[in-house]
Amino acid sequence: MEAGCYTGRMICHLAYADASDPSQSNLLLVLLGIGVILVTCVLAFVPVGMAWSRRHRRSDVVVAAAVLWGLVTVGSIVSTMAAQMQWSREHVLRMKTGYFDPDDRTGAPMRPWVLWAGLGTAYGGLLVGSVAGPKTRSKNSAA
């Protein structure tokens, strides 16, 4: 006999599911995630474009660092957004029950300020490194 089913008529209980429609919040998360990805790609291309336009000797290092910076940035921001949206949804649900203090912010997700400060510093380093490095010499300019 399966758990949750009655013998004879085979009436099974369904598992509890939240009655709110999560499709709107999931759509919002997807759209915001796409926006974060696009903005991060544009920001990551700035030092790469600067290095390529200057014919930077180590442009491959700049590209690799920009890709790594972009992946960490997108992952951090999207995961923080998802955690915040989930906590906000649960917070509103608890407040609707009437037994929860609206000013109580316990359990709120922490924002990774230290990581974001490090990512900002790394981006500044990418910009400086893409401009400050030596150019490759062209074969025509050799005297």
Secondary structure, DSSP 4 states (H G I P E B T S, - for coil): --TTB-TTT--BPPPP---S-THHHHHHHHHHHHHHHHHHHHHHHHHHHHHHHTTBTTHHHHHHHHHHHHHHHHHHHHHHHHHHHHHHHHHHHHHHHT-S-TT--TTPPPP-HHHHHHHHHHHHHHHHHHHHSPBPPPGGG--
